[in-house]
């Protein structure tokens, strides 16, 4: 595959809410969580990007439905970017980040419903 970037790598975390936790709950608590994450030295030192996306469907029919696909149960996506997988790992395995994630696992999701994927990427379109 041509154009595979290895100068920057990404990891994506996805999770679905615990029963009883709505997407609105996640959006309401997200800013407080983001502020905690932004203040972690290992995150500041090792990551080039940290984005959080909350699932939303404002149209009468979901995009998945339009494509003939099953709509996902996952409600939140975290995208992190770093200069290497080792730097991403250093940030996400730091004691401070683990403490923040422990809170998310306790209140928002479960270990079984929280997944991570790491890889190199190809930018297909960027305007």
Buried (B, 14 or more C-beta within 10 A) or exposed (E): EEEEEEEBBBBBBBBBBBEEBEBEBBBEBBEEBBEBBEEBEBBEEBBEEBEBEEBEEEEEEBEEEEEEEEEEEBBBBBBBBBBEBEBBBBBBEBEBBEEBBEEBBEBBBEEEBBEEEBEEBEEEEEE
